Amino acid sequence: MVRLSGLQRDVLHSYRQWVRMVYTKPIENRLHFLKYIHSEFDKYRDLKRKDFTTIEYLLRMGKRKLQMLSQPNVKDIH
């Protein structure tokens, strides 16, 4: 099994948190959230592993967005 770096583990942890958040949303809107998550992570799929500054920045921004979208009053995303 390949050992992951700390940053790689952080990215996977963030992705899992996002997916878990989806299951707190109404069933009819979950697909919208999943499409958003996949598109956001796919945007940066080709980012170089050694670009630590950008990866850390994206993790911080993702954490803020996750906190915002995890609010119970947020029902859908477009």
PDB file of N, CA, C and O in Angstrom:
ATOM      1  N   MET A   1       0.840  -1.183   0.000  1.00  0.00           N
ATOM      2  CA  MET A   1       0.000   0.000   0.000  1.00  0.00           C
ATOM      3  C   MET A   1       0.883   1.244   0.000  1.00  0.00           C
ATOM      4  O   MET A   1       1.889   1.304   0.707  1.00  0.00           O
ATOM      5  N   VAL A   2       0.503   2.218  -0.787  1.00  0.00           N
ATOM      6  CA  VAL A   2       1.264   3.448  -0.908  1.00  0.00           C
ATOM      7  C   VAL A   2       1.000   4.333   0.307  1.00  0.00           C
ATOM      8  O   VAL A   2      -0.145   4.520   0.719  1.00  0.00           O
ATOM      9  N   ARG A   3       2.071   4.870   0.870  1.00  0.00           N
ATOM     10  CA  ARG A   3       1.928   5.781   2.000  1.00  0.00           C
ATOM     11  C   ARG A   3       1.633   7.178   1.470  1.00  0.00           C
ATOM     12  O   ARG A   3       2.261   7.645   0.520  1.00  0.00           O
ATOM     13  N   LEU A   4       0.679   7.826   2.094  1.00  0.00           N
ATOM     14  CA  LEU A   4       0.297   9.162   1.681  1.00  0.00           C
ATOM     15  C   LEU A   4       1.024  10.193   2.523  1.00  0.00           C
ATOM     16  O   LEU A   4       1.323   9.964   3.695  1.00  0.00           O
ATOM     17  N   SER A   5       1.302  11.331   1.907  1.00  0.00           N
ATOM     18  CA  SER A   5       1.906  12.426   2.653  1.00  0.00           C
ATOM     19  C   SER A   5       0.824  13.062   3.532  1.00  0.00           C
ATOM     20  O   SER A   5      -0.362  12.774   3.377  1.00  0.00           O
ATOM     21  N   GLY A   6       1.240  13.908   4.436  1.00  0.00           N
ATOM     22  CA  GLY A   6       0.292  14.575   5.309  1.00  0.00           C
ATOM     23  C   GLY A   6      -0.695  15.431   4.544  1.00  0.00           C
ATOM     24  O   GLY A   6      -1.879  15.479   4.879  1.00  0.00           O
ATOM     25  N   LEU A   7      -0.209  16.103   3.521  1.00  0.00           N
ATOM     26  CA  LEU A   7      -1.069  16.959   2.708  1.00  0.00           C
ATOM     27  C   LEU A   7      -2.079  16.123   1.916  1.00  0.00           C
ATOM     28  O   LEU A   7      -3.236  16.517   1.773  1.00  0.00           O
ATOM     29  N   GLN A   8      -1.645  14.986   1.410  1.00  0.00           N
ATOM     30  CA  GLN A   8      -2.563  14.105   0.685  1.00  0.00           C
ATOM     31  C   GLN A   8      -3.653  13.586   1.618  1.00  0.00           C
ATOM     32  O   GLN A   8      -4.818  13.501   1.231  1.00  0.00           O
ATOM     33  N   ARG A   9      -3.275  13.245   2.831  1.00  0.00           N
ATOM     34  CA  ARG A   9      -4.271  12.800   3.819  1.00  0.00           C
ATOM     35  C   ARG A   9      -5.258  13.915   4.126  1.00  0.00           C
ATOM     36  O   ARG A   9      -6.452  13.666   4.288  1.00  0.00           O
ATOM     37  N   ASP A  10      -4.759  15.147   4.206  1.00  0.00           N
ATOM     38  CA  ASP A  10      -5.631  16.290   4.473  1.00  0.00           C
ATOM     39  C   ASP A  10      -6.650  16.483   3.349  1.00  0.00           C
ATOM     40  O   ASP A  10      -7.817  16.778   3.606  1.00  0.00           O
ATOM     41  N   VAL A  11      -6.207  16.316   2.115  1.00  0.00           N
ATOM     42  CA  VAL A  11      -7.108  16.468   0.973  1.00  0.00           C
ATOM     43  C   VAL A  11      -8.175  15.373   0.994  1.00  0.00           C
ATOM     44  O   VAL A  11      -9.352  15.655   0.773  1.00  0.00           O
ATOM     45  N   LEU A  12      -7.779  14.140   1.255  1.00  0.00           N
ATOM     46  CA  LEU A  12      -8.754  13.046   1.332  1.00  0.00           C
ATOM     47  C   LEU A  12      -9.730  13.261   2.486  1.00  0.00           C
ATOM     48  O   LEU A  12     -10.926  13.007   2.346  1.00  0.00           O
ATOM     49  N   HIS A  13      -9.223  13.728   3.620  1.00  0.00           N
ATOM     50  CA  HIS A  13     -10.072  14.011   4.768  1.00  0.00           C
ATOM     51  C   HIS A  13     -11.091  15.091   4.421  1.00  0.00           C
ATOM     52  O   HIS A  13     -12.261  14.985   4.787  1.00  0.00           O
ATOM     53  N   SER A  14     -10.649  16.119   3.722  1.00  0.00           N
ATOM     54  CA  SER A  14     -11.536  17.196   3.307  1.00  0.00           C
ATOM     55  C   SER A  14     -12.619  16.659   2.368  1.00  0.00           C
ATOM     56  O   SER A  14     -13.795  16.991   2.524  1.00  0.00           O
ATOM     57  N   TYR A  15     -12.235  15.846   1.411  1.00  0.00           N
ATOM     58  CA  TYR A  15     -13.206  15.273   0.472  1.00  0.00           C
ATOM     59  C   TYR A  15     -14.254  14.456   1.223  1.00  0.00           C
ATOM     60  O   TYR A  15     -15.448  14.565   0.945  1.00  0.00           O
ATOM     61  N   ARG A  16     -13.810  13.650   2.162  1.00  0.00           N
ATOM     62  CA  ARG A  16     -14.742  12.827   2.939  1.00  0.00           C
ATOM     63  C   ARG A  16     -15.696  13.687   3.762  1.00  0.00           C
ATOM     64  O   ARG A  16     -16.876  13.360   3.888  1.00  0.00           O
ATOM     65  N   GLN A  17     -15.189  14.785   4.322  1.00  0.00           N
ATOM     66  CA  GLN A  17     -16.053  15.692   5.075  1.00  0.00           C
ATOM     67  C   GLN A  17     -17.126  16.285   4.173  1.00  0.00           C
ATOM     68  O   GLN A  17     -18.288  16.387   4.567  1.00  0.00           O
ATOM     69  N   TRP A  18     -16.737  16.676   2.962  1.00  0.00           N
ATOM     70  CA  TRP A  18     -17.696  17.226   2.019  1.00  0.00           C
ATOM     71  C   TRP A  18     -18.785  16.208   1.679  1.00  0.00           C
ATOM     72  O   TRP A  18     -19.971  16.536   1.656  1.00  0.00           O
ATOM     73  N   VAL A  19     -18.370  14.982   1.418  1.00  0.00           N
ATOM     74  CA  VAL A  19     -19.352  13.955   1.051  1.00  0.00           C
ATOM     75  C   VAL A  19     -20.271  13.656   2.227  1.00  0.00           C
ATOM     76  O   VAL A  19     -21.469  13.458   2.028  1.00  0.00           O
ATOM     77  N   ARG A  20     -19.748  13.619   3.433  1.00  0.00           N
ATOM     78  CA  ARG A  20     -20.592  13.402   4.609  1.00  0.00           C
ATOM     79  C   ARG A  20     -21.603  14.530   4.776  1.00  0.00           C
ATOM     80  O   ARG A  20     -22.745  14.289   5.169  1.00  0.00           O
ATOM     81  N   MET A  21     -21.194  15.752   4.483  1.00  0.00           N
ATOM     82  CA  MET A  21     -22.084  16.900   4.597  1.00  0.00           C
ATOM     83  C   MET A  21     -23.277  16.753   3.657  1.00  0.00           C
ATOM     84  O   MET A  21     -24.385  17.177   3.987  1.00  0.00           O
ATOM     85  N   VAL A  22     -23.056  16.162   2.503  1.00  0.00           N
ATOM     86  CA  VAL A  22     -24.128  16.004   1.520  1.00  0.00           C
ATOM     87  C   VAL A  22     -25.297  15.231   2.128  1.00  0.00           C
ATOM     88  O   VAL A  22     -26.454  15.538   1.839  1.00  0.00           O
ATOM     89  N   TYR A  23     -25.016  14.251   2.951  1.00  0.00           N
ATOM     90  CA  TYR A  23     -26.070  13.409   3.508  1.00  0.00           C
ATOM     91  C   TYR A  23     -26.866  14.101   4.610  1.00  0.00           C
ATOM     92  O   TYR A  23     -27.792  13.510   5.167  1.00  0.00           O
ATOM     93  N   THR A  24     -26.516  15.346   4.930  1.00  0.00           N
ATOM     94  CA  THR A  24     -27.317  16.130   5.876  1.00  0.00           C
ATOM     95  C   THR A  24     -28.297  17.026   5.133  1.00  0.00           C
ATOM     96  O   THR A  24     -29.100  17.721   5.753  1.00  0.00           O
ATOM     97  N   LYS A  25     -28.233  17.010   3.820  1.00  0.00           N
ATOM     98  CA  LYS A  25     -29.068  17.874   2.986  1.00  0.00           C
ATOM     99  C   LYS A  25     -30.288  17.100   2.484  1.00  0.00           C
ATOM    100  O   LYS A  25     -30.293  15.869   2.499  1.00  0.00           O
ATOM    101  N   PRO A  26     -31.328  17.825   2.038  1.00  0.00           N
ATOM    102  CA  PRO A  26     -32.524  17.153   1.510  1.00  0.00           C
ATOM    103  C   PRO A  26     -32.174  16.230   0.349  1.00  0.00           C
ATOM    104  O   PRO A  26     -31.298  16.528  -0.463  1.00  0.00           O
ATOM    105  N   ILE A  27     -32.864  15.126   0.292  1.00  0.00           N
ATOM    106  CA  ILE A  27     -32.580  14.091  -0.717  1.00  0.00           C
ATOM    107  C   ILE A  27     -32.630  14.641  -2.133  1.00  0.00           C
ATOM    108  O   ILE A  27     -31.792  14.293  -2.966  1.00  0.00           O
ATOM    109  N   GLU A  28     -33.605  15.495  -2.411  1.00  0.00           N
ATOM    110  CA  GLU A  28     -33.776  15.985  -3.782  1.00  0.00           C
ATOM    111  C   GLU A  28     -32.644  16.915  -4.217  1.00  0.00           C
ATOM    112  O   GLU A  28     -32.490  17.172  -5.411  1.00  0.00           O
ATOM    113  N   ASN A  29     -31.849  17.426  -3.271  1.00  0.00           N
ATOM    114  CA  ASN A  29     -30.768  18.354  -3.614  1.00  0.00           C
ATOM    115  C   ASN A  29     -29.371  17.746  -3.480  1.00  0.00           C
ATOM    116  O   ASN A  29     -28.380  18.411  -3.781  1.00  0.00           O
ATOM    117  N   ARG A  30     -29.284  16.532  -3.047  1.00  0.00           N
ATOM    118  CA  ARG A  30     -27.971  15.918  -2.819  1.00  0.00           C
ATOM    119  C   ARG A  30     -27.149  15.812  -4.085  1.00  0.00           C
ATOM    120  O   ARG A  30     -25.931  15.988  -4.057  1.00  0.00           O
ATOM    121  N   LEU A  31     -27.802  15.529  -5.182  1.00  0.00           N
ATOM    122  CA  LEU A  31     -27.072  15.400  -6.451  1.00  0.00           C
ATOM    123  C   LEU A  31     -26.415  16.724  -6.837  1.00  0.00           C
ATOM    124  O   LEU A  31     -25.314  16.733  -7.388  1.00  0.00           O
ATOM    125  N   HIS A  32     -27.080  17.832  -6.554  1.00  0.00           N
ATOM    126  CA  HIS A  32     -26.499  19.150  -6.844  1.00  0.00           C
ATOM    127  C   HIS A  32     -25.217  19.350  -6.045  1.00  0.00           C
ATOM    128  O   HIS A  32     -24.213  19.827  -6.574  1.00  0.00           O
ATOM    129  N   PHE A  33     -25.260  18.985  -4.776  1.00  0.00           N
ATOM    130  CA  PHE A  33     -24.080  19.127  -3.935  1.00  0.00           C
ATOM    131  C   PHE A  33     -22.951  18.217  -4.410  1.00  0.00           C
ATOM    132  O   PHE A  33     -21.795  18.635  -4.463  1.00  0.00           O
ATOM    133  N   LEU A  34     -23.283  16.979  -4.754  1.00  0.00           N
ATOM    134  CA  LEU A  34     -22.250  16.046  -5.224  1.00  0.00           C
ATOM    135  C   LEU A  34     -21.607  16.530  -6.519  1.00  0.00           C
ATOM    136  O   LEU A  34     -20.392  16.423  -6.685  1.00  0.00           O
ATOM    137  N   LYS A  35     -22.409  17.059  -7.433  1.00  0.00           N
ATOM    138  CA  LYS A  35     -21.853  17.586  -8.679  1.00  0.00           C
ATOM    139  C   LYS A  35     -20.919  18.761  -8.401  1.00  0.00           C
ATOM    140  O   LYS A  35     -19.863  18.886  -9.020  1.00  0.00           O
ATOM    141  N   TYR A  36     -21.319  19.619  -7.465  1.00  0.00           N
ATOM    142  CA  TYR A  36     -20.478  20.759  -7.094  1.00  0.00           C
ATOM    143  C   TYR A  36     -19.149  20.281  -6.513  1.00  0.00           C
ATOM    144  O   TYR A  36     -18.087  20.777  -6.890  1.00  0.00           O
ATOM    145  N   ILE A  37     -19.210  19.327  -5.605  1.00  0.00           N
ATOM    146  CA  ILE A  37     -17.996  18.803  -4.964  1.00  0.00           C
ATOM    147  C   ILE A  37     -17.071  18.198  -6.010  1.00  0.00           C
ATOM    148  O   ILE A  37     -15.873  18.482  -6.023  1.00  0.00           O
ATOM    149  N   HIS A  38     -17.618  17.372  -6.878  1.00  0.00           N
ATOM    150  CA  HIS A  38     -16.791  16.722  -7.898  1.00  0.00           C
ATOM    151  C   HIS A  38     -16.174  17.742  -8.847  1.00  0.00           C
ATOM    152  O   HIS A  38     -15.015  17.609  -9.238  1.00  0.00           O
ATOM    153  N   SER A  39     -16.941  18.751  -9.214  1.00  0.00           N
ATOM    154  CA  SER A  39     -16.388  19.750 -10.128  1.00  0.00           C
ATOM    155  C   SER A  39     -15.281  20.553  -9.462  1.00  0.00           C
ATOM    156  O   SER A  39     -14.282  20.878 -10.105  1.00  0.00           O
ATOM    157  N   GLU A  40     -15.444  20.879  -8.179  1.00  0.00           N
ATOM    158  CA  GLU A  40     -14.416  21.646  -7.470  1.00  0.00           C
ATOM    159  C   GLU A  40     -13.124  20.836  -7.317  1.00  0.00           C
ATOM    160  O   GLU A  40     -12.033  21.366  -7.527  1.00  0.00           O
ATOM    161  N   PHE A  41     -13.240  19.578  -6.961  1.00  0.00           N
ATOM    162  CA  PHE A  41     -12.045  18.754  -6.806  1.00  0.00           C
ATOM    163  C   PHE A  41     -11.410  18.445  -8.163  1.00  0.00           C
ATOM    164  O   PHE A  41     -10.187  18.350  -8.268  1.00  0.00           O
ATOM    165  N   ASP A  42     -12.232  18.289  -9.197  1.00  0.00           N
ATOM    166  CA  ASP A  42     -11.690  18.013 -10.533  1.00  0.00           C
ATOM    167  C   ASP A  42     -10.945  19.208 -11.118  1.00  0.00           C
ATOM    168  O   ASP A  42     -10.021  19.024 -11.910  1.00  0.00           O
ATOM    169  N   LYS A  43     -11.326  20.422 -10.746  1.00  0.00           N
ATOM    170  CA  LYS A  43     -10.645  21.620 -11.246  1.00  0.00           C
ATOM    171  C   LYS A  43      -9.148  21.566 -10.969  1.00  0.00           C
ATOM    172  O   LYS A  43      -8.337  22.017 -11.776  1.00  0.00           O
ATOM    173  N   TYR A  44      -8.804  21.017  -9.838  1.00  0.00           N
ATOM    174  CA  TYR A  44      -7.416  21.050  -9.386  1.00  0.00           C
ATOM    175  C   TYR A  44      -6.760  19.673  -9.410  1.00  0.00           C
ATOM    176  O   TYR A  44      -5.755  19.450  -8.735  1.00  0.00           O
ATOM    177  N   ARG A  45      -7.318  18.769 -10.171  1.00  0.00           N
ATOM    178  CA  ARG A  45      -6.785  17.405 -10.259  1.00  0.00           C
ATOM    179  C   ARG A  45      -5.346  17.395 -10.775  1.00  0.00           C
ATOM    180  O   ARG A  45      -4.541  16.576 -10.332  1.00  0.00           O
ATOM    181  N   ASP A  46      -5.017  18.279 -11.692  1.00  0.00           N
ATOM    182  CA  ASP A  46      -3.691  18.301 -12.298  1.00  0.00           C
ATOM    183  C   ASP A  46      -2.705  19.207 -11.567  1.00  0.00           C
ATOM    184  O   ASP A  46      -1.618  19.479 -12.078  1.00  0.00           O
ATOM    185  N   LEU A  47      -3.068  19.668 -10.396  1.00  0.00           N
ATOM    186  CA  LEU A  47      -2.182  20.512  -9.600  1.00  0.00           C
ATOM    187  C   LEU A  47      -0.954  19.698  -9.179  1.00  0.00           C
ATOM    188  O   LEU A  47      -1.082  18.544  -8.769  1.00  0.00           O
ATOM    189  N   LYS A  48       0.211  20.290  -9.278  1.00  0.00           N
ATOM    190  CA  LYS A  48       1.443  19.572  -8.938  1.00  0.00           C
ATOM    191  C   LYS A  48       1.500  19.274  -7.444  1.00  0.00           C
ATOM    192  O   LYS A  48       1.107  20.097  -6.618  1.00  0.00           O
ATOM    193  N   ARG A  49       1.992  18.093  -7.112  1.00  0.00           N
ATOM    194  CA  ARG A  49       2.089  17.656  -5.712  1.00  0.00           C
ATOM    195  C   ARG A  49       2.964  18.570  -4.870  1.00  0.00           C
ATOM    196  O   ARG A  49       2.751  18.706  -3.665  1.00  0.00           O
ATOM    197  N   LYS A  50       3.935  19.186  -5.496  1.00  0.00           N
ATOM    198  CA  LYS A  50       4.897  20.030  -4.772  1.00  0.00           C
ATOM    199  C   LYS A  50       4.422  21.476  -4.614  1.00  0.00           C
ATOM    200  O   LYS A  50       5.135  22.303  -4.045  1.00  0.00           O
ATOM    201  N   ASP A  51       3.242  21.779  -5.107  1.00  0.00           N
ATOM    202  CA  ASP A  51       2.702  23.135  -4.998  1.00  0.00           C
ATOM    203  C   ASP A  51       1.995  23.285  -3.646  1.00  0.00           C
ATOM    204  O   ASP A  51       0.775  23.438  -3.581  1.00  0.00           O
ATOM    205  N   PHE A  52       2.775  23.240  -2.589  1.00  0.00           N
ATOM    206  CA  PHE A  52       2.245  23.211  -1.227  1.00  0.00           C
ATOM    207  C   PHE A  52       1.426  24.446  -0.888  1.00  0.00           C
ATOM    208  O   PHE A  52       0.382  24.345  -0.244  1.00  0.00           O
ATOM    209  N   THR A  53       1.889  25.596  -1.312  1.00  0.00           N
ATOM    210  CA  THR A  53       1.204  26.837  -0.978  1.00  0.00           C
ATOM    211  C   THR A  53      -0.213  26.856  -1.540  1.00  0.00           C
ATOM    212  O   THR A  53      -1.160  27.214  -0.840  1.00  0.00           O
ATOM    213  N   THR A  54      -0.352  26.475  -2.785  1.00  0.00           N
ATOM    214  CA  THR A  54      -1.672  26.455  -3.416  1.00  0.00           C
ATOM    215  C   THR A  54      -2.570  25.409  -2.783  1.00  0.00           C
ATOM    216  O   THR A  54      -3.749  25.668  -2.543  1.00  0.00           O
ATOM    217  N   ILE A  55      -2.033  24.240  -2.511  1.00  0.00           N
ATOM    218  CA  ILE A  55      -2.828  23.168  -1.909  1.00  0.00           C
ATOM    219  C   ILE A  55      -3.311  23.574  -0.521  1.00  0.00           C
ATOM    220  O   ILE A  55      -4.475  23.363  -0.179  1.00  0.00           O
ATOM    221  N   GLU A  56      -2.424  24.151   0.273  1.00  0.00           N
ATOM    222  CA  GLU A  56      -2.821  24.588   1.612  1.00  0.00           C
ATOM    223  C   GLU A  56      -3.873  25.689   1.537  1.00  0.00           C
ATOM    224  O   GLU A  56      -4.816  25.701   2.329  1.00  0.00           O
ATOM    225  N   TYR A  57      -3.718  26.611   0.595  1.00  0.00           N
ATOM    226  CA  TYR A  57      -4.703  27.671   0.401  1.00  0.00           C
ATOM    227  C   TYR A  57      -6.065  27.079   0.039  1.00  0.00           C
ATOM    228  O   TYR A  57      -7.085  27.470   0.605  1.00  0.00           O
ATOM    229  N   LEU A  58      -6.079  26.136  -0.906  1.00  0.00           N
ATOM    230  CA  LEU A  58      -7.333  25.522  -1.331  1.00  0.00           C
ATOM    231  C   LEU A  58      -7.977  24.747  -0.187  1.00  0.00           C
ATOM    232  O   LEU A  58      -9.202  24.740  -0.064  1.00  0.00           O
ATOM    233  N   LEU A  59      -7.184  24.102   0.642  1.00  0.00           N
ATOM    234  CA  LEU A  59      -7.735  23.394   1.800  1.00  0.00           C
ATOM    235  C   LEU A  59      -8.401  24.369   2.772  1.00  0.00           C
ATOM    236  O   LEU A  59      -9.483  24.096   3.292  1.00  0.00           O
ATOM    237  N   ARG A  60      -7.744  25.506   3.011  1.00  0.00           N
ATOM    238  CA  ARG A  60      -8.336  26.509   3.916  1.00  0.00           C
ATOM    239  C   ARG A  60      -9.641  27.056   3.344  1.00  0.00           C
ATOM    240  O   ARG A  60     -10.633  27.181   4.061  1.00  0.00           O
ATOM    241  N   MET A  61      -9.637  27.381   2.056  1.00  0.00           N
ATOM    242  CA  MET A  61     -10.846  27.910   1.422  1.00  0.00           C
ATOM    243  C   MET A  61     -11.962  26.859   1.412  1.00  0.00           C
ATOM    244  O   MET A  61     -13.131  27.180   1.627  1.00  0.00           O
ATOM    245  N   GLY A  62     -11.594  25.630   1.164  1.00  0.00           N
ATOM    246  CA  GLY A  62     -12.573  24.544   1.168  1.00  0.00           C
ATOM    247  C   GLY A  62     -13.186  24.340   2.542  1.00  0.00           C
ATOM    248  O   GLY A  62     -14.377  24.056   2.668  1.00  0.00           O
ATOM    249  N   LYS A  63     -12.362  24.486   3.565  1.00  0.00           N
ATOM    250  CA  LYS A  63     -12.867  24.337   4.933  1.00  0.00           C
ATOM    251  C   LYS A  63     -13.874  25.434   5.258  1.00  0.00           C
ATOM    252  O   LYS A  63     -14.900  25.175   5.888  1.00  0.00           O
ATOM    253  N   ARG A  64     -13.578  26.660   4.827  1.00  0.00           N
ATOM    254  CA  ARG A  64     -14.520  27.773   5.046  1.00  0.00           C
ATOM    255  C   ARG A  64     -15.829  27.558   4.303  1.00  0.00           C
ATOM    256  O   ARG A  64     -16.908  27.780   4.852  1.00  0.00           O
ATOM    257  N   LYS A  65     -15.728  27.120   3.039  1.00  0.00           N
ATOM    258  CA  LYS A  65     -16.939  26.856   2.258  1.00  0.00           C
ATOM    259  C   LYS A  65     -17.753  25.731   2.880  1.00  0.00           C
ATOM    260  O   LYS A  65     -18.982  25.789   2.917  1.00  0.00           O
ATOM    261  N   LEU A  66     -17.060  24.710   3.365  1.00  0.00           N
ATOM    262  CA  LEU A  66     -17.739  23.584   4.001  1.00  0.00           C
ATOM    263  C   LEU A  66     -18.506  24.051   5.228  1.00  0.00           C
ATOM    264  O   LEU A  66     -19.655  23.658   5.429  1.00  0.00           O
ATOM    265  N   GLN A  67     -17.880  24.884   6.048  1.00  0.00           N
ATOM    266  CA  GLN A  67     -18.566  25.406   7.229  1.00  0.00           C
ATOM    267  C   GLN A  67     -19.798  26.213   6.827  1.00  0.00           C
ATOM    268  O   GLN A  67     -20.848  26.115   7.462  1.00  0.00           O
ATOM    269  N   MET A  68     -19.662  27.000   5.785  1.00  0.00           N
ATOM    270  CA  MET A  68     -20.775  27.833   5.333  1.00  0.00           C
ATOM    271  C   MET A  68     -21.915  26.966   4.785  1.00  0.00           C
ATOM    272  O   MET A  68     -23.079  27.179   5.124  1.00  0.00           O
ATOM    273  N   LEU A  69     -21.575  25.995   3.942  1.00  0.00           N
ATOM    274  CA  LEU A  69     -22.613  25.174   3.320  1.00  0.00           C
ATOM    275  C   LEU A  69     -23.178  24.110   4.252  1.00  0.00           C
ATOM    276  O   LEU A  69     -24.227  23.534   3.965  1.00  0.00           O
ATOM    277  N   SER A  70     -22.501  23.842   5.361  1.00  0.00           N
ATOM    278  CA  SER A  70     -22.984  22.864   6.328  1.00  0.00           C
ATOM    279  C   SER A  70     -24.107  23.417   7.198  1.00  0.00           C
ATOM    280  O   SER A  70     -24.770  22.668   7.915  1.00  0.00           O
ATOM    281  N   GLN A  71     -24.316  24.719   7.133  1.00  0.00           N
ATOM    282  CA  GLN A  71     -25.379  25.332   7.930  1.00  0.00           C
ATOM    283  C   GLN A  71     -26.727  24.701   7.576  1.00  0.00           C
ATOM    284  O   GLN A  71     -27.007  24.433   6.408  1.00  0.00           O
ATOM    285  N   PRO A  72     -27.552  24.468   8.586  1.00  0.00           N
ATOM    286  CA  PRO A  72     -28.860  23.823   8.317  1.00  0.00           C
ATOM    287  C   PRO A  72     -29.780  24.635   7.411  1.00  0.00           C
ATOM    288  O   PRO A  72     -30.654  24.071   6.752  1.00  0.00           O
ATOM    289  N   ASN A  73     -29.595  25.950   7.372  1.00  0.00           N
ATOM    290  CA  ASN A  73     -30.480  26.764   6.521  1.00  0.00           C
ATOM    291  C   ASN A  73     -30.108  26.718   5.043  1.00  0.00           C
ATOM    292  O   ASN A  73     -30.874  27.199   4.208  1.00  0.00           O
ATOM    293  N   VAL A  74     -28.966  26.160   4.704  1.00  0.00           N
ATOM    294  CA  VAL A  74     -28.563  25.997   3.298  1.00  0.00           C
ATOM    295  C   VAL A  74     -29.152  24.680   2.805  1.00  0.00           C
ATOM    296  O   VAL A  74     -28.778  23.599   3.260  1.00  0.00           O
ATOM    297  N   LYS A  75     -30.080  24.802   1.868  1.00  0.00           N
ATOM    298  CA  LYS A  75     -30.813  23.616   1.384  1.00  0.00           C
ATOM    299  C   LYS A  75     -30.370  23.156  -0.003  1.00  0.00           C
ATOM    300  O   LYS A  75     -30.520  21.985  -0.351  1.00  0.00           O
ATOM    301  N   ASP A  76     -29.823  24.083  -0.794  1.00  0.00           N
ATOM    302  CA  ASP A  76     -29.455  23.730  -2.161  1.00  0.00           C
ATOM    303  C   ASP A  76     -28.273  24.573  -2.617  1.00  0.00           C
ATOM    304  O   ASP A  76     -27.974  25.613  -2.031  1.00  0.00           O
ATOM    305  N   ILE A  77     -27.617  24.120  -3.653  1.00  0.00           N
ATOM    306  CA  ILE A  77     -26.480  24.816  -4.244  1.00  0.00           C
ATOM    307  C   ILE A  77     -26.658  24.761  -5.750  1.00  0.00           C
ATOM    308  O   ILE A  77     -27.168  23.779  -6.288  1.00  0.00           O
ATOM    309  N   HIS A  78     -26.241  25.807  -6.419  1.00  0.00           N
ATOM    310  CA  HIS A  78     -26.381  25.841  -7.888  1.00  0.00           C
ATOM    311  C   HIS A  78     -25.046  26.009  -8.525  1.00  0.00           C
ATOM    312  O   HIS A  78     -24.949  26.060  -9.751  1.00  0.00           O
TER     313      HIS A  78
END
